[in-house]
């Protein structure tokens, strides 16, 4: 799928970008965007539920998302689906444009910083391993987004008590005709990188994934061919009748050596339509 992006940087310059988005990329960012760090038995069901549910919204059209007939006249559910798509695209662009290695729920960052969860705040807290930034993520069916609405979303991205170097408004629109995103970056602040808090969020994030694997009783698969070196594959319940779907984890995630994941560079992995590995060392593949 082609994704058109209008990137407004902190210097006030607009850059038009066109990116390719595969289904595996989309579903990985959808399922893991702000997944939450709580070690809950429901994390695994949330992840698998997204993988099963959103096949219908990807649909047969490669150029845009699809609206199933069952919700075609239901504005409430369509709005909810659009916002989830917008959050996935915000996660994807935070990593693609600003080099985020990890994205967390903003609320998780509030808790780790000792703040109560109240008041207005953005959606995502992102970590590049040298800077932290916040993202307000939205998604709409509408064909355009006005300048006034973008100012409102940019204002929302700045709210919240956690200190960040900058904040971004990511607003996806025209999702069911020609998916586009306005990715606007307000001017940031000179703050200190929160190494202790960010390291704790990373550890909680990976433990949440490992716990989900244990709760689903997934075993390491030996029959997955052409898996990239240093990765471990787990066979997921069938989504496509004729294909097997695997969750891929960098071996250092499985061994609990989180610091070694930072050395992983996703650009060195082989780019294939049936395999996608994100910057956090978590990926998916279809065989």
Secondary structure, DSSP 8 states (H G I E B T S, - for coil): -EEEEEEE-TTS-EEEEEEE--HHHHHHHHHHTT------THHHHHHHHHHHHTHHHH-S-TTS----GGGTT-HHHHHHHHHHHHHHHHHHHHHHHH--SEEEEHHHHHHHTT--S-S---SEEEE-SS-EEEEEEEE-SSS---HHHHHHHHHHHH-SSS--SEEEEEEEE-TTTS-EEEEEE---------HHHHHHHHHHHHHHHHHHHHHTT--B-S--TT--TTEEEEEE--SSTT--EEEEEEHHHHTT-HHHHTT--GGGS--BTTEEE-TTSEEEEE-
